[in-house]
Amino acid sequence: RLLTVAIRNTSLTVISMDTRRDEWVFIDRNGKKRRAINSLRLEDRKLWNQLGEKVQSLVDYPDAVPISYTVTFNLFFPESASLDDFQEIHYKNAASRTSFLIVKDN
């Protein structure tokens, strides 16, 4: 399953992102935690190679979010994960050692 994420950089510095060390955790309404895969390229190389170049560029995890830009990418979850009932997502940015809480807008 895919969850599309957009990060808008309204700060005065570039947001560095680390494919290997950033963490994304999805929490559903029952409190169940599911860790997201942020890079299909690293997690499942065979499946990654089956995707077309354009699709790869759309879903690949970004290296950075430039100042005043919005970057869109996808997080991957197991087929069994129900993404409709999420309540929050915890994102830990390894480069800045900052944690973010993303809450569903009801």
N, C-alpha and C positions, 0 to 999 in steps of 0.2 A: 504494500500500500504506500501511496505517496502523500505527503503533506507539503504543500507549497508554502514557503516562508519568504517574506520580504523584510529586509533590514534597511532602514533609512538612516543615513549618517547625517545628523544635524550638528555634530560636534565640529571642532576646529582642527581635528587630527584624523588621519586615516585609521580606520578600524582594521587591525590585522586579525586574520582568522587562521586557525591551524587545523587542517583536516584530520590529523592524527590525534590531537590532544583536546580539541573542543568537545564538550559534552552537551547532548540534548536529551532531556528526559521528559516524556509525555506522561501526564497524570490524568486518569479518567475520573468520572464522577464518583466511582467507588473507592478512589484512592490508590488504584493499581498503577504501578509505575512500569513504563516501557521505555527502554533506552533506544534512541533512534540511531540509525546508521546514516551518517552524514555524507559518506562517499561510497557509492556503488563501485567506483573505479578501484578503490582499495579493498573493499569487502568481497566483491564477486567479479573478478577480472573477466571471466568467461562471459557472463551476462553483459558486462560493460562493453565488451568488444562486439556484441551483437547489436548494440544500439547504433543508430546512424550518428554521424558527426554533429548534425544540428541538434539532435536530442541530447547528446552528450553535453554540448555547450549549455543547454537549457537547464539540465539537472545537476551539473557538477558543482561541488562546493567551492565557493569563492576563496581566493587567497587574501582578499582585502575588500573593504568597502570604502571607496574614495569619499572625500569631503563633498557634501551636498548631493550625493548619489543614493539611489535605492538599488539594491542588488536582490534579485529573486533567484531562489534555488529550491531544491527538494530534499526533504528528509525521507528516509525509507523505514518502513515498519513491516513486521511479519503480516501475512495475509489474515491471520486471526485477530489482529488488533482492530478494534472499532474506533475509528478516529472521529466519529460523529459526536461522541459524548465526552470529549476532553474538557477539562476544567482549567488546566494550566500546563505550561511548559517551562521547565527550568533549563536555562542555557548558561553554561560556564565557558567563558572565553579564556582560553589558556594564555594567550599572549599578554592580555592585560590583567589576568587573574581577577576578573570581574564576573559576578554572577548576575543574571537577569531573570526576572519572573515575568512571564507572558501569561496574562489572564484572559480567558474567553470573554468576549463582549456579548452579554446576553441580550 
